[in-house]
């Protein structure tokens, strides 16, 4: 598995431009083979911070995504409008974990 994680700062004006593009990218990308998670989310305390999180089954699936129209159509526009604060990728297997929630 490969996890891609980014934190971006985006101005109000750029958010207006990017929101529809990010929605389209999310809808298209989750349909790609090997995509387990692909989402942009806004920080609830700082609306100009946006997080991108991706989870891919394999390196091959991620490499295919990097050539897909859904990625190529968005990445150039996205990079013109964001300040990238953090970008990290991690690779490795995930294992099941039983989380005991404190339920009443």
C-alpha positions, 0 to 999 in steps of 0.5 A: 500500500502507498499513502500520499498525504499533503497539506496545502494553504489555499487563498479564498479566491483560489478555493473558489476556482479549485473546489469544482476541480477537486470534486471532479478529481475525487469522483474520477479517481476513486473509480480508478483501479487500485484507489482505496482513498482519494479525498480533499478535506478542509480544516475545520479551524482554518478553512484555507488549509486543505488536506489531500489523502490518498491510499493506493493498493500498489505502486503500479496503481499509483503510477497509472493514476499519475498518467490518468486524465483525472490527475493530469487535468488537475495537477497543473492548475492545482499547483498554480494556486496552492502553497504546499506546506507538507507532502509525504508518501509512505509505503508498506502493508497495513494490518487489521487493528481492533479499536475498542471504542468507548461506547456508553 
